[in-house]
Amino acid sequence: MSTADEQIRVSDRVKRHLDRRRREGESYNDVLERLFEEEGEHDLLAGFGRWSDDHADRVREARKKEKEKSEARNRRLSEER
C-alpha cells in the first residue's frame, strides 16, 4: 500500500463507525478497503443516486405534465387580467 499525502475529513459519526469496525493494527484506509471488498464494491459512488431507466422515465413524464399544467394555469391567469 502506498502512502498518500492527502487527508480527508469525516464527521465524528463516520469516525465512530470506522472505529467500531477497525481491527487491531488496521489503518482507517485498511478498514475502508476491507469494507468495500466485503460489499463487493470498489467504487464508493457506483450507483449512488441512480434510478432505473423506467423510474427516471416516469419522473420525467410527471415533471413534463406538471410543467404543462403550470404553463396553462399561468396563461389562463394572464388572460384574466
Secondary structure by P-SEA (a helix, b strand, c coil): cccccbbbbbcaaaaaaaaaaccccccaaaaaaaaaaaacccccccccccccaaaaaaaaaaaaaaaaaaaaaaaaaaaac
